[in-house]
Structure formats: structure tokens, C-alpha cells
Amino acid sequence: MRLVGLTGGIASGKSTVSNLFKAHAIPVVDADIVARDVLKKGTGGWKKVVAAFGEEILQPDGEVDRPRLGQIVFSDPGKRQLLNRLMAPYISSGIFWQIFKLWMKGFKVIVLDIPLLFEAKMDKWTKPIIVVWVDPETQLRRLMTRDRSSEEEARNRINAQMSLDLKRSKADIVITNTGSLDELNEEFRKVLFDVTRPLTWTGFWLSRQGALSVLVSIIVGVVFCRKIFGSNNL
């Protein structure tokens, strides 16, 4: 099994690349979706966050007001670290559960779409690591347009994350997304070819097919040994 790490920065185009993988039948585990699930009303993550930030972050129906919570943590590094620390165990377990379910279905390549891939130390589980990179000016402009936010608000959100240049230095593959959608698609096709290449022997043994092969080998070995030892005892 090959676990591909996909990360980037806000408004870098990571979600577009993630959707391209899905369009080519490559399963994607989206950390943002997992985070939403573990923050639903009544969950362990919900209880931890409400206890830490108070009921003012809740909507009338009791669900977390995510935009409101985002405003709080993006303007305060200490509160942002607290939120990440509270949510990390729930998100990690949710991601690994999704991986397990896909592994059981027999998928050999799984993409992990994780904005905080390096910060959460989950990069050590993925190979290759893909970073979607964009220059700072384009990133700022896209974010302001997308969220209709002020320059100050947009800069605060960008600065709250690890810089894209630092992420790029840690990547195995860099997708530069400063041009058109057609140019991004062209880059993606090259990445897709690399990501879907045949598994190494290590990757194969980590796949469900590899695990089943090991299991069959063990069963055959046990049966063979029982026959040998059984005949010797006659």
C-alpha cells in the first residue's frame, strides 16, 4: 500500500489537486472532513473544544460555529495551538480508521489530504509527499477573493500556517499552481503517473493482497508441517 501525503497552504489549490485524484479513482482521506466529523455535537472532540473555548462558539443548534472559532484561533497563536492539541488525537484516529477501511477494500494507493501534514508529524507515514505551492502574492490575492476578506484578515490566516516555501523544501514532489487550470492539469498528469507506478515489494506486502498472500503462506506452511510431523508420528 502506498500512502501519498498531499499538503499545501490556504488558497494554494490543494483542494483542486485532491479533487483531481478523486476524479481519477484514487481514494482521498480528507483531514478537513475528518475534523468536521470529530467536532460534531456530542462527540469527544466537541466536548473538549466547548470546555476550552466556551459556549459562545456554538450555533443555536448546538453545533460549533466554525467561522467564529476560526476567527478566534487565527488571531491568537496560543489558542490555535490549544485547538490543535485538543483535536489532534481525534483527527489522527479518524484518519487511520479511514485508511483501514480503504485498505480492507483493497486499494493500493491512498492519498492523505492533510493541511497540517508536517506540523502533525504525519509526514513520516507518507511517501511520496506532494506539496501544492503558489507564490505569496498569488496566494494572498486568491484568498482575499475567495473569502471576500480584508488584506489583514487574509495575511493573518496565511501567517498562521507553516510557510509554503518551507513545506516545499520538505516535499518529494512539488506542484506549482501559479498558472491556469490547464497548466495545473498538465502538472497533475505527470504526478499521477509517478504516484500510480507499480508498488515496491514493501508496498505490496503492506497492501491487503500482500497481507492475504502472507496469510495463505502461513496456512499452507502450517498444514504442510502438520502433515510432516503427523507422518513422523505414525
Buried (B, 14 or more C-beta within 10 A) or exposed (E): BBBBBBBBBBBBBBBBBBEBBEEEEBBBBBBBEBBBBBBEEEEEBBEBBBEEBEEEBBEEEEBBBEEEBBBBBBBBEEBBEBBBEBBBEBBBEBBBEBBEEBBEEEBBBBBBBBBBBBBBEBBEBBEBBBBBBBBEEBBBBBBBEEBEBEEEBBBBBBEBBBEBEEBBEBBBBBBBBBEEEEEBEEBBEEBBEEBBEEBEEEBBBBBBBBBEEEEEEEEEEEEEEEEEEEEEEE
